[in-house]
Amino acid sequence: MEWQGEATVMTQRRHGENAVILTVLSRDIGLLSGMVPGGASSKRAAMLQPGSRLSLRWRARLEDQLGGFSAEPARSRPGLIASPAALAGVNAVTSLLTFALPERDPHPRLVDLTETLLDQMDSGTDWAETYILWELRLLDELGFGLDLGSCAVTGQRSGLAYVSPRTGRAVSAQAAGEWAPKLLPLPAILGGCGNGGVMDALALTGHFLETRLAEAHAGKPLPPARARLVSRLRAADTSGS
């Protein structure tokens, strides 16, 4: 078995004295893991940091074996460790992807948005809204997508103010009526007619990540890296207000 192409590092862990087990994300194959001999050396370790792009060749004798990588640098993203926010961001992205996706299950649309998001984190531009869209795309790709385009009750596309915590469908302010206190607010940043920005949107996506994605994984909790990112973005939002 053999695969060759470019991919982005998700995780690495030490294996023995000098090797590492590397998990990468590629557009055409999804997540893939393999051993990198000598990957623990100081020279190679910098190349294998999460978020870095690599040119890889993976080989294994059998399809279900771990296999091994030969790796060369394709593009580094030094900005991912240049700020605490970017570091928290890449940790959340890589943790959620390795938590949610099975190996060798390609999701090209999700990978494309992941690469865009990591590029924004690397460049130091404002990436919080892209991250929210990325969480929505992650839910959608795994079959847990939200329907925020029209009211679940009336079908109207204006005046949307809430989201059903059970179905993930939008509800207009008029249709919500006495049920409004039991619904989740739809923030303006996601097309709601009221207020609400980044933190409100993260609360909304977080609800469905916990109740749908985490529960689908036998009730395992979400990776702590996501909560750490939300805390950091909340602190930045508070200090900037």
ChimeraX attribute file (.defattr): number of C-alpha atoms within 10 A of each C-alpha:
attribute: neighborCount
match mode: 1-to-1
recipient: residues
	/A:1	11
	/A:2	13
	/A:3	12
	/A:4	13
	/A:5	13
	/A:6	20
	/A:7	25
	/A:8	28
	/A:9	23
	/A:10	26
	/A:11	20
	/A:12	22
	/A:13	13
	/A:14	14
	/A:15	16
	/A:16	11
	/A:17	11
	/A:18	12
	/A:19	17
	/A:20	22
	/A:21	21
	/A:22	23
	/A:23	22
	/A:24	27
	/A:25	28
	/A:26	22
	/A:27	19
	/A:28	15
	/A:29	18
	/A:30	20
	/A:31	23
	/A:32	23
	/A:33	22
	/A:34	21
	/A:35	22
	/A:36	23
	/A:37	19
	/A:38	16
	/A:39	26
	/A:40	21
	/A:41	13
	/A:42	9
	/A:43	10
	/A:44	16
	/A:45	13
	/A:46	15
	/A:47	21
	/A:48	27
	/A:49	20
	/A:50	24
	/A:51	32
	/A:52	21
	/A:53	24
	/A:54	22
	/A:55	16
	/A:56	20
	/A:57	16
	/A:58	20
	/A:59	19
	/A:60	15
	/A:61	11
	/A:62	10
	/A:63	10
	/A:64	8
	/A:65	12
	/A:66	16
	/A:67	19
	/A:68	20
	/A:69	24
	/A:70	16
	/A:71	18
	/A:72	15
	/A:73	15
	/A:74	14
	/A:75	14
	/A:76	18
	/A:77	18
	/A:78	15
	/A:79	17
	/A:80	26
	/A:81	18
	/A:82	14
	/A:83	14
	/A:84	11
	/A:85	20
	/A:86	21
	/A:87	18
	/A:88	21
	/A:89	27
	/A:90	24
	/A:91	22
	/A:92	20
	/A:93	24
	/A:94	24
	/A:95	18
	/A:96	21
	/A:97	19
	/A:98	17
	/A:99	16
	/A:100	19
	/A:101	16
	/A:102	12
	/A:103	15
	/A:104	14
	/A:105	14
	/A:106	18
	/A:107	19
	/A:108	15
	/A:109	12
	/A:110	21
	/A:111	22
	/A:112	12
	/A:113	17
	/A:114	25
	/A:115	17
	/A:116	16
	/A:117	22
	/A:118	24
	/A:119	17
	/A:120	19
	/A:121	28
	/A:122	22
	/A:123	16
	/A:124	15
	/A:125	9
	/A:126	10
	/A:127	18
	/A:128	18
	/A:129	15
	/A:130	17
	/A:131	23
	/A:132	20
	/A:133	17
	/A:134	19
	/A:135	21
	/A:136	22
	/A:137	20
	/A:138	25
	/A:139	20
	/A:140	14
	/A:141	15
	/A:142	13
	/A:143	11
	/A:144	19
	/A:145	18
	/A:146	18
	/A:147	16
	/A:148	20
	/A:149	17
	/A:150	17
	/A:151	24
	/A:152	21
	/A:153	13
	/A:154	11
	/A:155	12
	/A:156	15
	/A:157	15
	/A:158	15
	/A:159	17
	/A:160	28
	/A:161	26
	/A:162	27
	/A:163	27
	/A:164	20
	/A:165	16
	/A:166	11
	/A:167	13
	/A:168	21
	/A:169	18
	/A:170	30
	/A:171	33
	/A:172	25
	/A:173	19
	/A:174	14
	/A:175	18
	/A:176	21
	/A:177	10
	/A:178	8
	/A:179	10
	/A:180	18
	/A:181	10
	/A:182	12
	/A:183	17
	/A:184	20
	/A:185	26
	/A:186	26
	/A:187	24
	/A:188	17
	/A:189	17
	/A:190	19
	/A:191	18
	/A:192	23
	/A:193	18
	/A:194	15
	/A:195	13
	/A:196	16
	/A:197	14
	/A:198	20
	/A:199	18
	/A:200	18
	/A:201	21
	/A:202	21
	/A:203	15
	/A:204	21
	/A:205	18
	/A:206	20
	/A:207	15
	/A:208	22
	/A:209	22
	/A:210	15
	/A:211	15
	/A:212	18
	/A:213	24
	/A:214	17
	/A:215	14
	/A:216	13
	/A:217	12
	/A:218	8
	/A:219	12
	/A:220	12
	/A:221	14
	/A:222	19
	/A:223	19
	/A:224	12
	/A:225	18
	/A:226	19
	/A:227	14
	/A:228	16
	/A:229	21
	/A:230	20
	/A:231	14
	/A:232	15
	/A:233	19
	/A:234	15
	/A:235	11
	/A:236	12
	/A:237	13
	/A:238	9
	/A:239	8
	/A:240	7
	/A:241	5
